[in-house]
Amino acid sequence: MICENHTRVTEFILLGFTNHPKMQVALFILFLAIYTVTLLGNFLIVTVTSVDPTLQTPMYFFLRNLSLLEVCFTLVMVPKMLVDLVSPRKIISFVGCGTQMYFFFLFGSSECFLLSMMAYDRFVAICNPLRYSVIMNRSLCWWMAMGSWMSGVPVSMLQTAWMMALPFCGPNAVDHFFCDGPPVLKLVTVDTTMYEMQALASTLLFIMFPFSLILVSYTRIIITILRMSSATSRQKAFSTCSSHLIVVSLF
């Protein structure tokens, strides 16, 4: 596909939230504060779960990985967004846009699968407590974590390479604060039906498959908890899942 009579786009303009200077400063301070708290909170979780001997269990191992993923996920978008809020030139190169898009897809997909691995861990802990240490051994936990981190690589490479190979010959203003797929796709100068169908299929796969695993795991967990004779046991069992349920709901 050749951009006839037009120069191919070499950089994009990120329109962001607003062009009002005072509003940009206020947003910069607000987002910087939130980002700082996010980083400190996640690094604190990683540190505590790494050094505390009582927290060397699969649940905290996956929590540590989730915190690291969250740091990487926000690192893809927030620093560039903060710079653009105080910069007169909100520019990102063509290669930089593709790189940002790739890692956004990658870490988003990885977080979906890691949450499903955490749900499986809670399923084994509650539904098979006597075999928990045998099933959720160190080797399996590492394989599950690595699988989650690498799960998004193929589809992220496919979507990003396909997207950036499309012709960008017209406008280059992205109506967003980072290079996300849909707003960048609007700037393509040819029909994008095939790409959109592939992107929809990939998105459904990487959302519905982990969601289905989480749903099945928690269905079994709820059934097991309801069958417990003691109210104290039911409360204790549910309390081990509450934090994960909140994270899944927010995500």
HUCOR-V652699 format. One record per pair of residues at least 24 apart in sequence whose ideal C-beta (glycine too) atoms are under 7 Angstrom apart, sorted by sequence separation. I is the first residue (numbers start at 1). GAP is how many residues later the second one is. D is the distance in Angstrom with one decimal. If there is no record, write none. Layout:
((I & GAP & D) (I & GAP & D))
This chain:
((76 & 24 & 5.9) (166 & 24 & 6.6) (42 & 25 & 4.0) (166 & 26 & 6.8) (76 & 27 & 4.6) (77 & 27 & 6.9) (117 & 27 & 4.6) (42 & 28 & 5.3) (76 & 28 & 5.2) (42 & 29 & 5.0) (166 & 29 & 7.0) (76 & 31 & 6.5) (117 & 31 & 5.5) (39 & 32 & 6.5) (163 & 32 & 6.8) (162 & 33 & 5.8) (73 & 34 & 4.2) (114 & 34 & 4.0) (214 & 34 & 6.1) (72 & 35 & 5.2) (73 & 35 & 6.9) (113 & 35 & 4.2) (38 & 36 & 6.0) (69 & 38 & 5.9) (73 & 38 & 6.5) (110 & 38 & 5.4) (113 & 38 & 4.5) (35 & 39 & 6.6) (110 & 39 & 5.2) (159 & 40 & 6.0) (69 & 41 & 5.8) (110 & 41 & 5.9) (69 & 42 & 5.2) (109 & 42 & 5.8) (110 & 42 & 5.0) (35 & 43 & 4.9) (109 & 43 & 2.9) (159 & 43 & 6.4) (69 & 45 & 6.2) (106 & 46 & 4.4) (109 & 46 & 6.5) (31 & 47 & 6.8) (105 & 47 & 6.1) (106 & 47 & 6.4) (109 & 47 & 6.6) (155 & 47 & 4.8) (66 & 48 & 5.8) (65 & 49 & 6.0) (31 & 50 & 6.8) (32 & 50 & 5.9) (105 & 50 & 6.9) (106 & 50 & 4.2) (31 & 51 & 6.1) (105 & 51 & 3.9) (155 & 51 & 6.5) (62 & 52 & 6.7) (28 & 54 & 6.1) (102 & 54 & 5.3) (105 & 54 & 5.8) (152 & 54 & 7.0) (62 & 55 & 6.1) (105 & 55 & 6.6) (62 & 56 & 4.7) (28 & 57 & 4.2) (27 & 58 & 5.7) (28 & 58 & 5.5) (102 & 58 & 4.1) (62 & 59 & 6.0) (101 & 59 & 5.3) (24 & 61 & 4.9) (24 & 62 & 6.8) (59 & 62 & 5.9) (98 & 62 & 5.6) (101 & 62 & 6.8) (58 & 63 & 5.1) (98 & 66 & 4.3) (16 & 68 & 5.5) (16 & 69 & 6.9) (14 & 70 & 5.7) (16 & 74 & 5.8) (14 & 76 & 4.6) (104 & 76 & 6.8) (13 & 77 & 5.9) (13 & 78 & 6.1) (14 & 78 & 6.0) (58 & 78 & 4.4) (100 & 78 & 6.0) (101 & 78 & 4.8) (100 & 79 & 4.6) (11 & 80 & 5.4) (12 & 80 & 5.3) (61 & 80 & 5.4) (65 & 80 & 5.0) (101 & 80 & 6.5) (11 & 81 & 6.6) (11 & 82 & 5.1) (97 & 82 & 4.0) (11 & 83 & 6.0) (58 & 83 & 5.0) (62 & 83 & 6.9) (101 & 83 & 6.9) (10 & 84 & 5.3) (9 & 85 & 6.3) (12 & 85 & 5.2) (92 & 87 & 6.5) (97 & 87 & 6.8) (84 & 93 & 6.9) (120 & 93 & 6.8) (127 & 93 & 5.6) (112 & 94 & 5.7) (116 & 94 & 3.8) (119 & 94 & 6.4) (123 & 94 & 4.1) (127 & 94 & 6.6) (112 & 95 & 6.3) (115 & 95 & 6.3) (119 & 95 & 4.3) (122 & 95 & 6.8) (126 & 95 & 5.2) (81 & 96 & 4.7) (81 & 97 & 6.3) (109 & 97 & 4.7) (113 & 97 & 5.3) (116 & 97 & 4.1) (120 & 97 & 5.7) (123 & 97 & 5.8) (127 & 97 & 4.9) (80 & 98 & 6.4) (112 & 98 & 4.3) (116 & 98 & 5.3) (119 & 98 & 4.0) (123 & 98 & 5.7) (126 & 98 & 5.5) (115 & 99 & 6.5) (119 & 99 & 6.4) (122 & 99 & 6.3) (126 & 99 & 6.8) (77 & 101 & 4.5) (126 & 111 & 5.2) (125 & 115 & 6.6) (122 & 118 & 6.5) (122 & 119 & 5.0) (122 & 122 & 6.1) (119 & 125 & 6.7) (118 & 126 & 5.4) (115 & 132 & 6.9) (115 & 133 & 5.5) (115 & 136 & 6.4) (111 & 140 & 6.7) (15 & 158 & 5.8) (9 & 159 & 3.8) (13 & 159 & 5.9) (15 & 159 & 6.5) (8 & 160 & 6.3) (9 & 160 & 6.9) (12 & 160 & 5.0) (13 & 160 & 4.6) (14 & 160 & 5.3) (15 & 160 & 5.2) (17 & 160 & 6.3) (8 & 161 & 6.0) (11 & 161 & 6.6) (13 & 161 & 6.7) (16 & 161 & 4.7) (12 & 162 & 5.0) (14 & 162 & 6.6) (6 & 163 & 3.9) (9 & 163 & 4.6) (14 & 163 & 6.0) (3 & 164 & 5.3) (6 & 164 & 6.8) (14 & 164 & 6.8) (1 & 166 & 4.4) (3 & 166 & 3.4) (12 & 167 & 6.8) (1 & 189 & 6.1))
